[in-house]
């Protein structure tokens, strides 16, 4: 299995930590945990992850949907998934 670098855009620290543990158990690496749109875009540009996991509700005015729109426009080859946690 290929090891992936994963950017986890999640504003709840406990949830992000649980995701990090799951990723590491499966041989992947969480490269960042931005909590807002601006932090997410900066992380995408600087960290160059293999995939982005997006929470829809984020800290601030913009959401994970806005991050997805950024990705579709500026980095269409970078895969992303929305997180649905309850």
Buried (B, 14 or more C-beta within 10 A) or exposed (E): EEEBBBBBBBBBEEBBBEBBEEBEEEEBEBBBBBBBBBBBBEBBEEBEBBBBBBBBEBBEEBBBBBBBEBBEEEBEEBEBEBBEEE
